[in-house]
């Protein structure tokens, strides 16, 4: 394919950050990206303004690589194998991998915007129907870590998925 792709306009997403999806074959707004072009991945540019802290959210299915292009970014995460959240500080040229089921929050505590690339597999799915979100691969969980801790880090959507996987494994004799 003889094409160069670039960022499009940014828009605010439910977690409070800004995103510019520019290589996602499953995005209905990207008619110039043929279905299946990238296989099972997608790429978006992100912008986290100074002082912005996203909602805590989780991706039940996708793996997300957050690569910092410019600025500084902190990611607070709690993966299923840890009891407490932990922080990772990123500088330009560094990447963090967020695995499925990991609770996380993007935090820009500096005075300058942070620009990132989100490399996601399988491709990120976000669907709008009649001006409303019909489906989003990200589940907003809480505004603060204290709120999440009070819930004992219980995310009903993840619990239901784990329970369903357990039932399916039992049916298959696993």
C-alpha positions in Angstrom: 0.0 0.0 0.0 1.5 3.3 -1.1 0.3 5.5 1.7 1.5 7.6 4.6 -0.8 7.8 7.6 -0.8 10.6 10.2 -2.6 11.8 13.2 -6.1 13.2 12.8 -7.8 15.6 15.0 -7.9 14.8 18.8 -11.1 14.2 20.8 -11.6 13.7 24.5 -12.4 10.1 25.4 -14.4 8.9 28.5 -11.2 8.5 30.6 -10.5 12.3 30.3 -7.5 12.1 28.0 -7.4 13.0 24.3 -7.0 10.5 21.4 -6.3 10.6 17.7 -6.9 7.2 16.2 -5.0 7.0 12.9 -4.3 3.4 12.2 -7.3 1.3 13.2 -9.0 -0.8 10.5 -12.0 -1.4 12.9 -12.7 2.3 13.2 -15.7 3.2 11.0 -14.5 6.8 10.7 -11.2 5.7 9.1 -12.6 4.8 5.7 -9.1 5.1 4.2 -7.8 2.2 6.4 -9.0 -1.0 4.8 -10.6 -3.7 7.0 -8.0 -6.2 8.1 -5.0 -4.0 7.0 -3.2 -4.3 10.3 -4.3 -7.7 11.3 -5.0 -7.8 15.0 -3.5 -4.4 16.1 -4.2 -0.7 16.0 -2.3 2.5 16.7 -3.5 5.8 18.1 -1.8 9.0 19.2 -2.7 10.3 22.7 -2.3 13.5 24.4 -2.5 13.9 28.2 -2.6 17.6 29.3 -0.6 19.1 32.2 -2.1 18.0 35.5 -4.5 15.6 33.9 -5.2 12.3 35.6 -7.4 9.8 33.7 -10.1 7.7 35.2 -8.9 4.4 36.5 -9.9 2.0 33.8 -9.3 -1.6 32.6 -9.1 -3.4 29.2 -10.5 -6.9 29.7 -9.2 -8.2 26.4 -6.5 -6.0 24.8 -2.8 -5.5 25.5 -1.8 -1.8 25.3 1.7 -0.5 24.8 1.9 3.2 25.9 5.0 4.7 24.2 5.9 8.3 25.3 6.9 10.5 22.4 7.3 13.7 24.4 6.8 14.9 27.9 6.7 12.9 31.1 4.0 10.4 32.1 3.3 8.4 35.2 1.1 5.2 35.0 -0.4 3.8 38.2 -1.3 0.2 37.7 -2.6 -2.8 39.7 -2.4 -6.0 37.8 -4.3 -9.2 38.9 -1.2 -10.7 40.5 -0.4 -7.7 42.8 -2.2 -6.6 46.0 -1.3 -2.9 45.8 -1.1 -0.4 42.9 2.4 0.6 41.8 3.7 3.6 39.8 5.9 3.6 36.6 7.5 6.9 35.6 8.0 7.3 31.8 10.2 9.6 29.8 10.4 10.1 26.0 11.4 6.9 24.2 10.1 4.6 26.9 7.1 2.2 26.8 4.9 0.4 29.3 2.9 -2.7 28.6 -0.5 -3.0 30.2 -1.9 -6.5 30.1 -5.6 -7.5 30.0 -7.3 -7.1 33.3 -4.8 -4.6 34.7 -6.3 -1.5 36.4 -4.5 1.6 35.3 -4.5 5.4 35.3 -2.5 7.8 33.2 -1.1 10.8 35.1 0.7 13.8 33.8 1.9 15.7 36.8 4.2 18.1 34.8 3.5 21.5 33.3 3.7 20.3 29.7 1.5 18.0 27.7 2.6 14.4 27.2 2.3 12.9 23.7 2.0 9.2 23.5 1.4 6.4 21.0 -1.0 3.6 22.0 -0.2 0.3 20.2 -3.0 -2.1 20.9 -3.6 -5.8 20.2 -6.1 -7.0 19.2 -7.3 -3.8 17.6 -9.2 -1.4 19.8 -12.9 -1.5 19.3 -15.1 1.6 20.0 -18.5 1.8 18.5 -21.0 4.8 18.5 -24.7 4.4 17.7 -26.9 7.4 17.4 -24.5 9.7 19.4 -24.2 7.1 22.2 -21.4 4.7 23.0 -22.6 1.2 22.0 -19.3 -0.5 22.9 -15.9 0.4 24.3 -12.9 -1.9 24.9 -12.1 0.3 28.0 -14.2 0.0 31.1 -14.1 3.1 33.4 -13.8 1.9 36.9 -13.3 4.8 39.4 -12.2 8.4 39.6 -9.8 7.8 42.5 -7.7 4.9 43.8 -9.3 5.4 47.2 -12.7 4.7 45.7 -11.3 1.6 44.0 -9.6 0.4 47.2 -12.9 0.8 49.1 -14.4 -1.6 46.5 -11.5 -4.0 47.2 -10.4 -3.5 43.6 -13.5 -5.5 42.5 -14.5 -4.8 38.9 -17.8 -6.7 38.2 -17.1 -6.9 34.5 -13.8 -8.6 35.1 -15.3 -10.9 37.7 -18.1 -11.9 35.3 -15.6 -12.6 32.5 -13.4 -14.7 34.8 -16.5 -16.6 36.0 -17.6 -17.3 32.4 -14.1 -18.5 31.5 -14.2 -20.8 34.5 -17.5 -22.3 33.4 -16.4 -22.7 29.8 -13.2 -24.4 30.9 -15.2 -26.8 33.1 -17.5 -27.6 30.2 -14.5 -28.4 28.0 -13.0 -30.6 30.8 -10.0 -28.3 31.5 
